[in-house]
Structures are given as structure tokens and as C-alpha cells.
Amino acid sequence: MFPAGAALSRRRASSELLRQLCRTTSVAPPLPPSLSTVAAAAEGIGPPPIRVSFTESAGRGVFAARGIAAGELIHSAQPLVAHPSPSLLDKVCYYCLRRLQKEASPISTSILGENDSSKTTACYFCSESCREQSKGFYEVEKGLDWTLFDDHCSMRRLKYPLMVKRLACMILSGAASVDCLDILQPASLHPETLLEMEDEFQLLKDTFTKGHFKNDSMTFLTKEWYINVLARIRINAFRIELVAKTYEEMLASAAAFIAADAAVGNAIYMLPSFYNHDCDPNAHIIWLENANAKLKALRNIEAGEELRICYIDASMEFEARQKILAEGFGFQCGCLRCSSRD
Ligand SMILES: C[S@@+](CC[C@H](N)C(=O)[O-])C[C@H]1O[C@@H](n2cnc3c(N)ncnc32)[C@H](O)[C@@H]1O
């Protein structure tokens, strides 16, 4: 794992690269080699064999820059922001979402209302390295009383506002930039959703205000910022469902993991957010031990072909898939499989 500072500069490099790629041209240029090296560095592996360009009908998308073999690791990606499922706070690492070993004694620290033990909620880190890297948000978070905000989210089963809370703490500690998610596509939000967000925002802001944060460090924390960030998280966040030790183990027990609803949390990434959807995808995103994502080819892919993943449970019927994609992601799927109403 890299220190928090290194992780931040990778995120900034990645973000800057994509900003350059997606400037308001009607056709995005292919990824120049020098920039693709930056992308590779940003994702922590060798140059990924992909470029981000405009598609004909689905906005930006990810394309193979060379032939990619079935099973090949296309690239990996570290989360920009991740948050564990609230019901699993005592079962997964508060930073990387790795499942805690039963026999290991976790490194626990209290959060929420440190001055009032009745409000204390424990969170755990799986290693000193994760505890160290979590300083980017945790130093801010642990000094504040999150009772009202967390209760509000828990009663309504809201998970994305918890990611905004973490991002706000990262920004206040200098570990993330205010505009780090701006390049991602936002969801269009219903007026009722916007109204609900106002309450969440107020609770978030009040929590920081009561923590006596200086006004100038909080100028970014406006209702517009909150809504903009949530609109992007809604479209681009991944539910981290499968966490196995190895790829083989994951494939062998995929059915059991799905049946057990093994979601350990949610996370948002940069490059993976540019993959469009297909109900018969040629790539998939997987998680083995923790929230670090791996994009793998499901079949042989030719140079220039668009890489697509499936956003939903591909085993659903045509109508159910169309409904979820329209309601959750705002588009009608026109993939080959949907065209044949399969
Ligand atoms: C995670 S983003 C994918 C990247 C996005 N195209 C962009 O430009 O940033 C998801 C959004 O992309 C678009 N999209 C993804 N797959 C699509 C598809 N098969 N057909 C039409 N639009 C799609 C939808 O607007 C969807 O809400």
C-alpha cells in the first residue's frame, strides 16, 4: 500500500488526465502515450491497454487500445472514496473494507461523540498501514459527533451520504480536492430527492459547524457541492459484493457469495466510472480481498472495441433489466441482448 500522500497524487494525476481527455470536444482524442503513462501510474500498475473516448450513444466510454485476451487483468483501481456498509462496521476494515479475521485482534478506535461513551461506535482497521492511510479522513471524523447525521442515514438506510461525509473529511484534512469527482457523469435528480438532500446536507454542515471548523476551511461545503457530489456518486458508485482471497475462489463460490449478500460497502473510482453497461458484457469488475478493484476481460477483445461491464444482475429478465437501468441509471439499454429481448 502507498502512503496517503502518494495515493492522493495518483488520484490527482488520474483526475487531471481525464479532465484533459474529456474537454468539450465532440470527439475525444485517443489517449496520447505520454498521458497513458500518467494513467498507468495513477492506477498503480503498468500502462493499462485502454483509452477513454466518446461513444456514439452512451457518452464517454472505455476502449481497448490493443487486443486483450480473455481473463486478462485490464487494470486495477484504488477507490477515490470507499465506505463500509453500516451494518458491517465491526466486521470489515474501516479503510480498505477487507473482512476482519476472527482470530486477529483488530485495531479498534472509537468514533462519534468521543466525550460520551454511550454514543461511541467502534471501527476497526485491518492493519497499521490502513490505520495510517485512513488519517486522510479519520483525523477529522473522529473529533466530531456524528450521532444526528448517522442516525438520519441509518433510519432511511442511506449509504451514499456516508461517502460524502468521508469525502468532506478528506477535503478538510487536505487529502482530496473539492472538485475530485467533477469529471464524472452526474445523475439527474428528482425534485423530491433534492429536497431530501437538503436535510442531509444541513445535518452534515451542522456537524462540522459544531466541531468549530474555521469558516474559511468550510467554504466548499455548500448545498450545491453536496448535491453535485451525491449526483455523481449515485451514478458511479460500485457496491462491493465479492470479496474473496483469490480469483479462483471467487469464481468457485460466486453463487454462495451472491446468496449471502456479501456487500461489504460502496466505493467510487476514477477509470472504472467510464465503463458503460452491456447486459452481455466483455469485461467485469471484481474485488478480491479489499476495495481495490480489478477490471478483467471476460472474452477476447479486439483493439478498438469498447469495453463494457454489466451494472446489474445479468440473470434478470429483459423487462426487469430495462426497468432498473432506466430508473437507476437513466438510460434505455440498446445492447445486442436487449435488442433481441433476451
Ligand atoms: C458510470 S457512467 C459511464 C460513463 C459515462 N458514459 C460517462 O460519459 O461518464 C454511467 C452512465 O453512462 C451512460 N451509459 C452507460 N451505459 C450505457 C448504455 N449501454 N447505453 C446508453 N447509455 C449508457 C448512462 O448515462 C449512465 O448513467
The ligand as a Tripos MOL2 file, in Angstrom:
@<TRIPOS>MOLECULE
LIG
   27    29     1     0     0
SMALL
NO_CHARGES

@<TRIPOS>ATOM
      1 C1        -20.8540    5.0430  -14.9900 C.3       1 LIG1
      2 S1        -21.3330    6.1360  -16.2320 S.3       1 LIG1
      3 C2        -20.4570    5.5070  -17.6150 C.3       1 LIG1
      4 C3        -19.6260    6.5860  -18.2960 C.3       1 LIG1
      5 C4        -20.4280    7.6590  -18.9410 C.3       1 LIG1
      6 N1        -20.8410    7.2560  -20.2820 N.3       1 LIG1
      7 C5        -19.6750    8.9730  -18.9980 C.2       1 LIG1
      8 O1        -19.6590    9.6300  -20.0380 O.co2     1 LIG1
      9 O2        -19.1130    9.3570  -17.9640 O.co2     1 LIG1
     10 C6        -22.9840    5.5880  -16.4560 C.3       1 LIG1
     11 C7        -23.7840    6.4150  -17.4240 C.3       1 LIG1
     12 O3        -23.3260    6.2020  -18.7580 O.3       1 LIG1
     13 C8        -24.4280    6.0880  -19.6560 C.3       1 LIG1
     14 N2        -24.4940    4.7000  -20.1380 N.ar      1 LIG1
     15 C9        -23.8380    3.6230  -19.6630 C.ar      1 LIG1
     16 N3        -24.0970    2.5340  -20.3830 N.ar      1 LIG1
     17 C10       -24.9710    2.8960  -21.3480 C.ar      1 LIG1
     18 C11       -25.6350    2.1970  -22.3910 C.ar      1 LIG1
     19 N4        -25.4520    0.8980  -22.6040 N.pl3     1 LIG1
     20 N5        -26.4710    2.9020  -23.1970 N.ar      1 LIG1
     21 C12       -26.6870    4.2290  -23.0030 C.ar      1 LIG1
     22 N6        -26.0790    4.9510  -22.0110 N.ar      1 LIG1
     23 C13       -25.2290    4.2910  -21.1910 C.ar      1 LIG1
     24 C14       -25.6660    6.4080  -18.8510 C.3       1 LIG1
     25 O4        -25.9150    7.7810  -18.9560 O.3       1 LIG1
     26 C15       -25.2420    6.0420  -17.4390 C.3       1 LIG1
     27 O5        -25.9820    6.7200  -16.4680 O.3       1 LIG1
@<TRIPOS>BOND
     1     1     2 1
     2     2     3 1
     3     2    10 1
     4     3     4 1
     5     4     5 1
     6     5     6 1
     7     5     7 1
     8     7     8 2
     9     7     9 1
    10    10    11 1
    11    11    12 1
    12    11    26 1
    13    12    13 1
    14    13    14 1
    15    13    24 1
    16    14    15 ar
    17    14    23 ar
    18    15    16 ar
    19    16    17 ar
    20    17    18 ar
    21    17    23 ar
    22    18    19 1
    23    18    20 ar
    24    20    21 ar
    25    21    22 ar
    26    22    23 ar
    27    24    25 1
    28    24    26 1
    29    26    27 1
@<TRIPOS>SUBSTRUCTURE
     1 LIG1         1 GROUP 0 **** ****
